[in-house]
């Protein structure tokens, strides 16, 4: 029997759901390609970057997760990077030049950082999309305090102890709150020459609000909780430059633009995302249309116009949907969140099977279950869509507890859930973060200008 060759690019939330659904059909031969060997629970990636969790707690080997599907003889897993997609030839080109033919293709390649045309900022402002990003950011954060301890110049020391987060979406808010907690609690008694509680965490947002996707009441609560955590929130601030000295931004005061410079040696970028470069490959070979963020504009059933054999899902897809919870009005753009990617993955698999049977495909309908964002210890905001009862919105301690258990529930594997629960419980009672091991030292050019002697007094 000739089996349909299905290629799935990416093992994020969407790709994993699609593979699991397709592997139940004996008439399909699946090849899953990912440039890493692990599935990553990205919503908790910032916890690895801030030493709250270890990497294995939020990730798992792809081959282990899908071992039953591999054993069934219906799935092949390849660790490789897809360099291009040849739509007319129905093949994907791998990093070693190999051409892998397909009959049906599901592209779930995800997204990358967007610096809005200023790619030179990437050297000084790290984003957070992969475990490598998290390890790099962890080294920078821990290293900043170490460099401040060695620095005699008070101006240079202040720059090391200024932490800037650009972008006040959920990731930015979570990063800012956690960085402040590290400075205020975790490291407060571990240095002699510096006082970590004097570190300054600044959250910069171009719009007038933090957590812009939330309702106004929760935005205000989030701002208040950030301020209680000693985070300096600056909204209405447009970043104009990022270099080795810090962040340049402008504000509007009395109708006039005013330039500012914030000295910092540690800048976190949480302001924008762009579609995977494979979106450009689809545009070139399949005539796909890209939106401003480089995402592929898809048909209502998530396929490409003119190429029904190609489906794009997850963060790479620019899809629109009517929300069943709201029902009316024009369809809205589906947000790049994990529940949406999972729903897309399941529909992509179902539509592929319908297509093979000659049945009509179904359009994607995104079910929005709500938004969650944690701000710090005992602080979070929750906006849930509850059937029949409507919206359920709350903040503070109970929202924080809800956020904790929701994320534990959606982790892959019982072991990961148990490890994360234990680590969080320990951190709650002790403020300790034991994942602070840094394997790669900071670059030599980051060394302070003038080291200090062992007897220098700690500043007040």
C-alpha positions in Angstrom: 0.0 0.0 0.0 1.3 3.5 -0.9 1.3 5.7 2.1 0.8 9.5 2.0 4.1 11.3 2.8 3.4 14.0 5.3 6.2 16.4 6.3 5.8 18.5 9.5 8.3 21.3 10.1 8.7 22.3 13.8 7.8 20.5 17.0 6.3 23.3 18.9 2.8 23.2 20.3 1.1 23.2 16.9 3.5 20.7 15.2 3.3 18.3 18.2 -0.5 18.3 18.2 -0.6 17.7 14.4 1.8 14.7 14.6 -0.1 13.1 17.5 -3.4 13.3 15.5 -1.9 12.1 12.2 0.0 9.2 13.7 -3.3 7.4 14.4 -3.8 6.8 10.7 -2.0 3.8 9.2 -2.1 5.2 5.7 0.2 8.1 6.6 4.0 8.2 6.8 5.1 11.3 8.8 8.5 12.9 8.9 8.9 15.5 11.7 11.8 17.9 11.3 13.1 20.2 14.0 16.5 21.9 14.4 16.6 21.0 18.1 16.0 17.7 19.8 13.5 18.9 22.3 10.0 20.3 22.6 10.0 23.5 24.7 7.3 24.9 26.9 7.9 28.5 25.9 5.5 30.2 28.4 8.0 29.3 31.2 11.2 30.0 29.3 11.7 33.3 31.2 11.9 31.1 34.4 15.0 29.4 33.0 16.5 32.8 32.0 16.0 34.1 35.6 17.3 30.9 37.2 13.9 29.9 38.7 13.8 26.6 36.8 16.3 24.3 35.1 16.1 23.6 31.4 14.9 20.0 31.7 11.9 21.1 33.8 10.3 22.9 30.8 11.5 20.8 27.9 11.6 17.1 26.9 13.3 15.2 24.1 11.1 14.9 21.0 12.0 11.3 20.5 10.9 10.5 24.1 7.6 12.3 23.8 6.7 10.6 20.5 8.4 7.2 21.1 5.1 5.4 20.7 4.4 7.0 17.3 8.0 6.2 16.2 7.6 2.6 17.4 4.4 2.2 15.4 6.4 2.7 12.2 4.4 5.8 11.2 6.8 8.6 12.3 10.4 9.5 11.5 12.0 12.3 13.5 14.9 14.2 12.0 17.0 16.8 13.8 17.8 19.2 10.9 17.2 22.7 9.8 14.9 23.3 6.8 16.7 25.9 4.6 14.0 26.2 1.9 10.7 24.9 0.7 10.3 24.0 -3.0 6.5 24.2 -3.4 6.4 23.4 -7.2 8.7 20.4 -6.6 6.9 19.4 -3.4 10.1 19.0 -1.4 11.9 20.6 1.6 15.6 21.3 1.4 17.6 20.5 4.6 20.8 22.0 5.9 23.0 19.4 4.3 21.4 19.8 0.9 19.2 16.8 1.1 15.8 17.1 -0.6 12.9 15.5 1.3 9.8 14.9 -0.9 6.3 15.3 0.5 2.7 14.8 -0.6 1.3 17.1 2.2 3.2 19.7 4.2 2.5 21.3 7.6 4.7 24.2 8.4 4.9 25.1 12.1 8.3 26.8 12.1 7.3 29.4 14.8 8.6 32.9 15.1 11.8 34.8 15.9 12.7 38.2 17.3 11.7 41.4 15.5 13.7 44.6 16.1 11.5 46.6 13.7 14.3 47.1 11.1 17.0 47.7 13.7 18.8 44.3 13.7 21.9 45.9 15.1 20.1 46.2 18.4 20.1 42.4 18.8 23.7 42.4 19.9 22.8 44.5 23.0 19.2 43.5 23.6 18.6 39.8 23.9 15.2 38.2 23.1 13.8 35.1 24.5 12.7 32.3 22.1 15.0 29.3 22.7 16.9 27.6 25.5 20.1 29.1 24.1 18.5 32.5 24.5 17.6 31.7 28.1 21.1 30.5 28.9 22.6 33.6 27.4 20.3 35.9 29.3 20.9 34.1 32.6 24.6 34.5 32.1 24.1 38.2 31.5 21.9 38.8 34.5 24.0 36.9 37.0 27.2 38.3 35.4 25.9 41.9 35.7 25.8 41.6 39.5 29.3 39.9 39.5 30.7 42.8 37.4 29.1 45.4 39.6 30.8 43.7 42.6 34.2 44.2 40.9 33.6 47.8 39.7 35.0 50.8 41.6 33.5 53.5 39.4 30.1 54.3 40.7 28.8 55.4 37.3 29.9 52.2 35.7 28.6 50.2 38.6 25.2 51.8 38.3 25.1 50.8 34.6 25.7 47.2 35.5 22.9 47.3 38.1 20.3 48.9 35.7 18.2 46.2 34.0 16.0 47.3 31.2 13.1 45.3 29.7 11.7 46.6 26.4 8.1 45.7 25.8 5.3 45.4 28.4 3.4 42.4 27.1 3.1 39.2 29.2 6.8 38.2 28.6 8.1 41.7 29.5 6.0 42.1 32.5 7.0 38.6 33.8 10.6 39.3 33.2 10.6 42.7 34.9 8.8 41.4 38.0 11.1 38.4 38.3 14.3 40.4 37.8 13.2 42.8 40.6 12.5 39.8 42.9 15.9 38.5 42.3 17.5 41.8 43.2 15.3 42.4 46.2 15.2 39.0 47.7 17.4 36.3 46.2 20.7 38.1 46.1 20.1 40.5 48.9 22.7 39.0 51.3 25.2 37.4 48.8 27.4 40.3 48.0 29.8 42.4 50.1 30.6 45.5 48.0 27.2 46.1 46.4 23.6 46.1 47.7 21.6 44.1 45.2 18.4 45.8 46.5 19.6 49.0 45.0 19.4 47.5 41.5 16.9 49.2 39.2 14.6 47.4 36.9 13.0 49.6 34.2 10.1 48.4 32.0 9.8 50.4 28.8 6.6 50.3 26.7 5.9 52.3 23.5 2.1 52.4 24.1 0.4 54.0 27.1 -0.4 50.7 28.8 1.2 47.5 30.2 -0.5 44.3 29.1 -2.3 45.9 26.2 -4.3 42.8 25.4 -6.0 42.9 28.8 -9.0 45.0 29.8 -8.2 48.5 31.4 -9.0 47.4 35.0 -6.4 44.6 34.8 -3.9 46.8 33.1 -4.1 49.2 36.0 -3.8 46.4 38.5 -0.8 45.0 36.7 0.9 48.4 36.8 0.2 48.8 40.5 1.6 45.3 41.3 4.7 46.0 39.2 5.3 49.3 41.2 4.9 47.4 44.5 7.7 45.1 43.2 9.9 48.2 42.7 9.7 48.1 38.9 10.1 51.5 37.3 7.3 51.4 34.6 7.7 53.9 31.8 4.9 53.9 29.2 4.6 56.1 26.1 8.4 55.6 25.6 9.5 54.9 22.1 12.9 53.2 21.8 15.1 55.0 19.3 18.4 53.2 19.9 20.1 50.4 21.8 23.9 50.2 22.1 26.6 49.1 24.5 25.9 52.1 26.8 22.2 51.5 27.3 18.8 52.4 25.8 17.9 55.6 24.0 14.2 56.5 24.0 11.8 59.4 23.5 8.7 60.6 25.2 6.1 63.3 24.4 5.9 66.1 26.9 3.7 69.1 26.3 3.3 68.1 22.7 7.1 68.0 22.1 9.4 65.0 21.8 12.1 64.7 24.5 15.1 62.3 24.2 16.3 60.2 27.1 19.2 57.9 27.7 19.1 55.1 30.2 22.5 53.6 31.1 22.4 49.8 31.2 24.6 46.8 30.4 21.7 44.3 30.5 18.7 44.9 28.1 16.0 42.3 27.5 14.0 42.5 24.3 10.3 41.6 24.6 8.8 44.0 22.2 8.2 42.2 19.0 8.2 39.0 17.1 8.5 38.1 13.4 7.6 35.0 11.4 10.3 32.3 10.7 12.4 32.9 7.6 10.6 30.0 6.1 7.7 32.4 5.5 9.9 34.2 2.9 10.7 30.8 1.3 7.0 30.1 0.9 6.5 33.6 -0.5 9.2 33.0 -3.1 8.2 29.4 -4.1 4.5 29.2 -3.5 3.4 32.8 -4.0 2.4 33.2 -0.4 1.5 36.6 1.0 3.2 37.9 4.1 2.0 40.4 6.6 4.1 43.2 8.1 5.6 40.8 10.7 6.6 38.2 8.1 3.8 35.8 8.9 2.1 33.8 6.2 -1.4 34.9 5.4 -3.4 31.7 5.2 -6.9 30.7 3.9 -9.7 30.2 6.4 -8.8 26.4 6.6 -5.1 27.4 7.2 -3.9 26.2 3.8 -2.1 28.4 1.2 -4.0 29.9 -1.7 -3.2 27.8 -4.8 -1.4 25.2 -2.7 -4.0 23.2 -0.7 -1.3 20.6 0.1 0.6 23.2 2.3 -0.8 24.2 5.7 0.8 26.8 7.9 0.0 26.9 11.6 1.2 28.4 14.9 3.2 31.7 15.2 4.1 31.6 11.5 0.5 31.8 10.4 -1.4 35.0 10.0 -4.9 33.7 10.5 -8.3 35.3 11.2 -11.2 33.8 13.1 -14.5 34.5 14.5 -14.4 33.8 18.3 -17.3 31.5 19.2 -17.4 33.3 22.5 -18.2 36.6 20.8 -19.7 35.3 17.5 -20.4 38.4 15.6 -18.5 41.1 13.7 -15.5 40.9 11.5 -13.0 38.0 12.1 -10.0 39.1 14.2 -6.4 38.1 13.9 -5.6 35.0 15.9 -3.0 35.8 18.6 0.4 34.0 18.7 -0.3 32.0 21.9 0.1 28.3 22.7 -3.7 27.5 22.9 -4.1 28.9 19.3 -1.2 26.8 18.0 -2.6 23.6 19.6 -6.0 24.3 18.1 -4.4 24.9 14.7 -2.4 21.7 14.9 -5.5 19.6 15.5 -7.4 21.3 12.7 -4.5 20.9 10.3 -4.4 17.2 10.9 -8.2 16.8 10.6 -8.3 18.8 7.4 -5.4 16.8 5.9 -7.3 13.6 6.5 -10.5 15.1 5.0 -8.5 16.2 2.0 -7.2 12.7 1.4 -10.7 11.3 1.6 -12.0 13.9 -0.9 -14.1 15.6 1.8 -14.4 19.4 2.2 -12.1 21.0 4.8 -13.3 23.1 7.7 -12.4 26.6 8.6 -10.4 27.4 11.7 -12.4 28.8 14.6 -10.2 30.0 17.5 -11.6 29.4 20.9 -10.2 32.1 23.2 -10.0 30.7 26.8 -8.6 34.0 28.1 -5.3 35.6 29.1 -3.0 35.0 32.0 0.1 36.9 33.1 2.1 36.7 36.3 3.9 39.7 37.6 5.9 38.4 40.5 5.5 36.7 43.9 1.8 36.6 44.8 0.9 38.9 41.9 -0.8 38.0 38.6 -3.8 39.0 36.5 -6.3 36.6 35.0 -9.0 37.2 32.3 -11.0 34.1 31.5 -13.8 33.5 29.1 -16.3 31.3 31.0 -19.2 29.7 29.0 -22.6 31.0 30.0 -21.2 33.2 32.8 -19.1 35.4 30.5 -15.7 37.0 31.5 -14.1 36.1 34.8 -11.4 38.6 35.8 -9.4 38.8 39.0 -5.9 39.7 40.1 -3.5 39.3 43.1 -2.7 36.2 45.1 -5.6 34.0 43.8 -4.8 34.9 40.2 -1.1 34.0 40.9 -2.2 30.6 42.3 -4.4 30.0 39.3 -1.5 30.9 37.0 0.8 28.5 38.7 -1.5 25.5 38.5 -2.6 26.3 34.9 1.0 26.2 33.7 1.8 23.1 35.7 -1.2 21.3 34.1 -0.1 22.1 30.5 3.5 21.0 31.0 4.6 17.9 29.1 5.0 14.8 31.4 4.4 14.0 35.0 8.0 14.4 36.0 8.2 18.0 34.7 5.0 18.9 36.5 6.4 17.4 39.8 9.8 19.1 39.4 8.3 22.5 38.7 5.9 22.2 41.6 8.7 21.4 44.0 11.0 24.1 42.7 8.2 26.7 42.9 7.2 25.7 46.4 10.9 25.9 47.6 11.3 29.3 46.0 8.1 30.6 47.6 9.3 29.8 51.1 13.0 30.5 50.7 13.3 33.0 47.8 16.2 30.8 46.6 16.9 30.1 42.9 19.3 27.2 42.6 19.5 27.2 38.8 22.0 30.0 38.8 24.9 28.0 37.4 26.6 29.7 34.5 28.8 27.5 32.3 30.2 30.2 30.0 31.9 33.2 31.5 31.1 36.7 30.3 33.2 38.0 27.4 36.5 39.8 28.2 35.3 43.0 26.7 32.6 43.2 29.4 35.1 43.5 32.2 35.0 46.6 34.4 37.4 49.4 33.8 39.0 49.4 37.2 38.9 46.4 39.6 38.7 47.1 43.3 40.7 45.7 46.2 39.3 43.2 48.7 39.0 45.7 51.5 36.9 48.3 49.8 33.8 49.0 51.9 30.4 48.2 50.6 28.4 51.3 49.7 25.4 52.3 51.8 
